[in-house]
Amino acid sequence: MIPDSADGGSPEVPLRDAATVLVLRDGQDGLEVFMLKRNLNSDFVGGAHVFPGGAVDPADREADLHPVCDGRSDVDASRRLGIDRGGLAFWVAAIRESFEEAGILLARDRQGQFVDLDHSLDQPRWSAHRHAVDRGERRLVEICAEEDLRLAVGEMHYFGHWITPVGAPRRYDTRFFLAAAPTNQTPLHDDHEVIANEWVRPADALDRCLAGEITMMPPTISSLKAMARFDTAADALAAATEITSVPTVLPRVVAVDGGMRIVLPGDPDYSAPGAYGEQDRPWMGQVTEAARVVSEEFSSTSAATTGFGPDEDHR
């Protein structure tokens, strides 16, 4: 393992638990994933295309959420993540963040149906719920109690685990999940943390990244490569239920041949000196081009970066 100081970054930056969810649907030309574009002024991956997600909040860890979680206990969730306890909070955080950022609520009503957020008469109420949760004025468990909902954690499947490289202004220990898009819910970005949204075929998003049209970080690229092998959302979700092991991936940004590379564990250059020091900012600007190179290199690596196995060439 490379010590933090070898990267010239800041070992004092704490790792925060985080969760991200890939919401899938079947489009006219095959499987599509929902993506957001982060605010250009964000100090962390500003302008990048991402999936809904964010940090696990203390409220996501409260035990009173467990009774409204359907299909998965904290024991099961923790076992899947390889931690002692508190695993269910990652599923809850992914649901909360997708509601706040994208207006997608992975929850079912008493009849077992995904909650209908598109009904014209109900839209103002759900919009108020969304903004109240986003501002921290209400907890998700309160919305579940008021609307008689249960969070569909049993229908979200864990498949990826990435840790932000040393040197970033914020560092996250992020778990990645898959879920099917609910019917009767039209996603809409919050126009605050994220400024645009789209449904896109994984291969098309990867091609646009290669062409320099959009920016994506390595975990996003890896996740899209994993999805590009599937023809339908059902295929991807079925495969996710068979995952038994998820690798932990800690990339490094290193100096190689006068340039910069993002390298993954197992790469011959993984032990190379860090490419930047604490004085080098903004971090996003430093790694954007290196991330684009990663999208080209992933097709040639045999290392698994998700629970689906080695990355495959999407083209």
C-alpha positions as CSV (number, residue, x, y, z in Angstrom):
1,M,0.0,0.0,0.0
2,I,1.2,3.5,-0.8
3,P,1.2,5.8,2.2
4,D,-0.8,9.0,1.8
5,S,2.4,11.2,2.1
6,A,3.8,9.6,-1.1
7,D,1.1,11.4,-3.0
8,G,2.0,14.8,-1.7
9,G,-1.7,15.2,-0.8
10,S,-3.3,15.9,2.5
11,P,-3.6,12.7,4.7
12,E,-5.7,14.8,7.1
13,V,-8.7,15.0,4.6
14,P,-11.1,12.5,6.2
15,L,-12.8,9.8,4.3
16,R,-16.6,10.2,4.3
17,D,-19.0,7.3,3.7
18,A,-21.0,7.9,0.5
19,A,-23.5,6.1,-1.7
20,T,-24.4,6.3,-5.4
21,V,-27.2,4.6,-7.4
22,L,-27.4,3.9,-11.1
23,V,-31.0,4.1,-12.0
24,L,-31.7,1.9,-15.1
25,R,-34.5,1.7,-17.7
26,D,-35.0,0.2,-21.1
27,G,-34.9,2.8,-23.8
28,Q,-35.8,2.5,-27.5
29,D,-32.3,1.4,-28.4
30,G,-31.5,-0.6,-25.3
31,L,-30.5,-0.1,-21.7
32,E,-30.2,3.5,-20.5
33,V,-28.8,4.9,-17.2
34,F,-29.9,8.2,-15.6
35,M,-27.0,10.8,-15.3
36,L,-26.7,14.2,-13.9
37,K,-24.2,17.0,-14.6
38,R,-22.7,18.6,-11.5
39,N,-22.7,22.4,-11.0
40,L,-19.7,23.9,-12.8
41,N,-18.8,25.9,-9.6
42,S,-18.6,22.8,-7.4
43,D,-15.2,22.4,-5.8
44,F,-15.4,18.6,-6.3
45,V,-15.8,17.2,-9.8
46,G,-17.5,20.4,-11.0
47,G,-19.1,19.9,-14.4
48,A,-18.7,16.2,-14.4
49,H,-21.4,13.7,-15.4
50,V,-22.3,11.6,-12.4
51,F,-25.0,9.4,-11.0
52,P,-27.3,10.5,-8.2
53,G,-25.6,10.1,-4.8
54,G,-23.7,11.8,-2.0
55,A,-22.4,11.5,1.5
56,V,-24.1,9.3,4.1
57,D,-25.7,11.7,6.6
58,P,-26.0,11.0,10.4
59,A,-29.8,10.8,9.9
60,D,-29.3,8.0,7.4
61,R,-27.9,5.9,10.3
62,E,-30.8,6.3,12.7
63,A,-32.3,3.0,13.8
64,D,-35.9,4.3,13.3
65,L,-35.3,4.0,9.6
66,H,-34.9,0.2,9.7
67,P,-38.7,-0.5,10.1
68,V,-39.4,1.4,6.8
69,C,-36.7,-0.5,4.8
70,D,-38.3,-3.3,2.8
71,G,-36.4,-6.4,1.7
72,R,-33.1,-6.0,3.6
73,S,-32.0,-5.8,7.2
74,D,-29.0,-4.0,8.6
75,V,-27.3,-7.4,9.2
76,D,-27.7,-8.4,5.6
77,A,-26.6,-5.0,4.3
78,S,-23.6,-4.9,6.5
79,R,-22.6,-8.4,5.5
80,R,-22.8,-7.5,1.8
81,L,-20.6,-4.4,2.4
82,G,-18.1,-6.3,4.6
83,I,-18.6,-4.1,7.6
84,D,-19.6,-4.9,11.2
85,R,-22.8,-2.8,11.3
86,G,-24.5,0.2,9.8
87,G,-24.6,-1.0,6.3
88,L,-28.2,-0.2,5.7
89,A,-27.4,3.5,6.0
90,F,-25.7,3.3,2.6
91,W,-28.9,2.1,0.9
92,V,-30.9,4.8,2.7
93,A,-28.4,7.5,1.7
94,A,-28.6,6.4,-2.0
95,I,-32.4,6.7,-1.9
96,R,-32.4,10.0,-0.1
97,E,-29.8,11.5,-2.5
98,S,-31.6,10.3,-5.6
99,F,-34.8,12.0,-4.2
100,E,-33.0,15.2,-3.4
101,E,-30.9,15.5,-6.6
102,A,-33.1,13.9,-9.2
103,G,-36.7,13.6,-7.8
104,I,-36.5,9.8,-8.0
105,L,-38.0,8.1,-4.9
106,L,-37.3,4.4,-4.6
107,A,-40.2,3.6,-2.3
108,R,-43.4,1.6,-2.5
109,D,-46.8,2.4,-1.1
110,R,-49.1,0.1,0.9
111,Q,-50.2,-1.6,-2.3
112,G,-46.6,-2.5,-3.2
113,Q,-46.5,0.0,-6.0
114,F,-43.8,2.6,-6.6
115,V,-45.0,5.9,-5.4
116,D,-46.6,8.0,-8.2
117,L,-44.8,11.4,-8.3
118,D,-46.2,12.4,-11.7
119,H,-49.9,12.7,-10.7
120,S,-50.6,16.4,-11.3
121,L,-52.6,16.9,-8.2
122,D,-49.9,15.4,-6.0
123,Q,-46.9,17.1,-7.5
124,P,-46.9,20.2,-5.3
125,R,-46.9,18.0,-2.2
126,W,-44.1,15.8,-3.4
127,S,-42.1,18.8,-4.4
128,A,-42.5,20.2,-0.9
129,H,-41.4,16.9,0.6
130,R,-38.3,16.8,-1.7
131,H,-37.2,20.4,-0.8
132,A,-37.8,19.8,2.9
133,V,-35.6,16.7,2.9
134,D,-33.0,18.5,0.8
135,R,-32.8,21.4,3.2
136,G,-32.6,19.2,6.2
137,E,-36.0,20.4,7.5
138,R,-37.5,16.9,7.5
139,R,-36.1,13.4,7.6
140,L,-36.9,10.8,5.0
141,V,-38.4,8.6,7.7
142,E,-40.9,11.3,8.4
143,I,-42.0,11.4,4.8
144,C,-42.3,7.6,4.8
145,A,-44.5,7.8,7.9
146,E,-46.7,10.5,6.5
147,E,-47.2,8.9,3.1
148,D,-47.2,5.3,4.4
149,L,-44.2,4.2,2.3
150,R,-41.4,1.7,2.6
151,L,-38.0,2.2,1.1
152,A,-37.2,-0.4,-1.6
153,V,-33.8,-1.3,-0.4
154,G,-34.3,-4.9,-1.3
155,E,-34.4,-3.9,-5.0
156,M,-31.1,-2.1,-4.9
157,H,-28.0,-4.2,-5.6
158,Y,-24.5,-3.4,-4.5
159,F,-21.8,-3.8,-7.2
160,G,-19.0,-1.2,-6.8
161,H,-16.7,0.3,-4.1
162,W,-14.4,3.2,-4.9
163,I,-12.3,5.4,-2.7
164,T,-11.3,9.0,-3.8
165,P,-7.6,9.4,-4.4
166,V,-5.4,11.2,-1.9
167,G,-5.0,14.8,-2.8
168,A,-8.6,15.6,-3.5
169,P,-10.2,18.4,-1.5
170,R,-12.9,15.9,-0.4
171,R,-12.5,12.2,-0.1
172,Y,-15.3,9.6,-0.2
173,D,-15.6,5.9,0.5
174,T,-18.4,5.3,-1.9
175,R,-20.6,2.2,-2.5
176,F,-22.3,1.9,-5.9
177,F,-25.8,0.4,-6.3
178,L,-28.2,-0.5,-9.2
179,A,-31.9,0.0,-9.2
180,A,-34.7,-0.1,-11.8
181,A,-36.3,3.2,-12.6
182,P,-39.8,3.6,-11.0
183,T,-42.7,4.1,-13.3
184,N,-44.8,7.3,-12.9
185,Q,-41.7,9.3,-11.8
186,T,-40.1,11.8,-14.2
187,P,-36.6,12.7,-13.0
188,L,-35.7,16.3,-12.7
189,H,-32.4,17.7,-11.5
190,D,-32.4,20.0,-8.5
191,D,-30.8,22.9,-10.4
192,H,-28.5,23.5,-7.5
193,E,-25.9,20.8,-6.9
194,V,-26.7,19.4,-10.4
195,I,-27.6,21.5,-13.5
196,A,-28.7,19.0,-16.1
197,N,-30.0,15.5,-16.5
198,E,-30.4,12.9,-19.2
199,W,-31.1,9.2,-19.9
200,V,-28.2,7.8,-21.9
201,R,-26.9,4.5,-23.3
202,P,-23.7,3.5,-21.4
203,A,-21.8,3.1,-24.7
204,D,-22.9,6.5,-25.9
205,A,-21.8,8.2,-22.7
206,L,-18.4,6.5,-22.9
207,D,-17.9,7.6,-26.5
208,R,-18.7,11.2,-25.6
209,C,-16.2,11.0,-22.8
210,L,-13.5,9.7,-25.2
211,A,-14.3,12.5,-27.6
212,G,-13.9,15.1,-24.9
213,E,-17.5,16.2,-25.0
214,I,-18.2,15.3,-21.4
215,T,-16.1,14.8,-18.3
216,M,-16.4,11.6,-16.1
217,M,-14.3,10.3,-13.3
218,P,-12.9,6.7,-13.3
219,P,-15.7,5.2,-11.0
220,T,-18.3,6.6,-13.4
221,I,-16.5,5.2,-16.4
222,S,-16.0,1.8,-14.8
223,S,-19.7,1.6,-13.9
224,L,-20.8,2.5,-17.4
225,K,-18.5,-0.1,-18.8
226,A,-20.0,-2.7,-16.5
227,M,-23.5,-1.7,-17.7
228,A,-22.6,-1.6,-21.4
229,R,-22.4,-5.4,-21.5
230,F,-26.1,-5.7,-20.8
231,D,-29.0,-5.4,-23.3
232,T,-31.7,-4.7,-20.8
233,A,-32.2,-3.3,-17.3
234,A,-33.6,-6.7,-16.2
235,D,-30.4,-8.4,-17.4
236,A,-28.2,-6.0,-15.4
237,L,-30.3,-6.4,-12.3
238,A,-30.4,-10.2,-12.5
239,A,-26.6,-10.3,-12.9
240,A,-26.2,-8.0,-9.9
241,T,-28.1,-10.4,-7.7
242,E,-25.4,-13.0,-8.4
243,I,-22.5,-10.8,-7.3
244,T,-20.6,-12.4,-4.3
245,S,-17.5,-10.2,-4.2
246,V,-16.9,-6.5,-4.8
247,P,-13.4,-5.2,-5.1
248,T,-12.3,-2.0,-3.3
249,V,-10.6,0.3,-5.8
250,L,-8.3,3.2,-4.6
251,P,-6.9,5.0,-7.7
252,R,-3.8,7.1,-7.6
253,V,-2.8,10.2,-9.6
254,V,0.8,9.7,-10.5
255,A,3.6,11.4,-12.5
256,V,4.7,9.2,-15.4
257,D,7.0,10.2,-18.3
258,G,6.5,13.9,-17.6
259,G,2.7,13.6,-17.6
260,M,-0.1,12.5,-15.3
261,R,-2.0,9.3,-15.1
262,I,-4.7,7.9,-13.0
263,V,-3.7,4.4,-12.1
264,L,-5.5,1.5,-10.5
265,P,-4.3,-1.2,-8.2
266,G,-2.3,-3.7,-10.2
267,D,-1.0,-1.2,-12.7
268,P,2.9,-1.2,-12.9
269,D,2.9,2.5,-12.3
270,Y,0.8,2.3,-9.1
271,S,3.8,2.9,-6.9
272,A,5.1,5.9,-9.0
273,P,5.4,9.3,-7.2
274,G,2.3,11.4,-6.8
275,A,1.7,13.9,-9.6
276,Y,0.8,16.9,-7.5
277,G,1.3,18.6,-4.2
278,E,-1.0,20.3,-1.7
279,Q,-0.3,23.6,-3.5
280,D,-1.6,22.3,-6.8
281,R,-5.3,23.3,-7.1
282,P,-7.9,23.0,-8.4
283,W,-7.8,19.3,-8.1
284,M,-10.5,18.7,-10.6
285,G,-8.5,20.6,-13.3
286,Q,-5.5,18.5,-12.5
287,V,-7.1,15.2,-13.1
288,T,-9.7,15.8,-15.9
289,E,-7.4,15.0,-18.7
290,A,-5.9,12.0,-16.8
291,A,-9.5,10.7,-16.3
292,R,-10.1,10.9,-20.0
293,V,-7.0,8.8,-20.6
294,V,-8.3,6.3,-18.1
295,S,-11.4,5.8,-20.2
296,E,-9.2,4.7,-23.1
297,E,-7.1,2.4,-21.0
298,F,-9.9,0.6,-19.2
299,S,-10.6,-1.6,-22.2
300,S,-7.1,-3.1,-22.0
301,T,-7.0,-3.9,-18.3
302,S,-7.9,-7.3,-17.0
303,A,-8.4,-6.1,-13.4
304,A,-12.0,-6.1,-12.1
305,T,-13.2,-2.7,-10.9
306,T,-16.8,-3.8,-10.1
307,G,-18.5,-7.0,-8.9
308,F,-19.3,-7.8,-12.5
309,G,-15.7,-8.9,-13.2
310,P,-13.1,-7.4,-15.6
311,D,-14.0,-4.4,-17.5
312,E,-14.9,-5.0,-21.1
313,D,-14.5,-2.9,-24.3
314,H,-17.8,-1.2,-24.9
315,R,-17.1,-0.7,-28.6
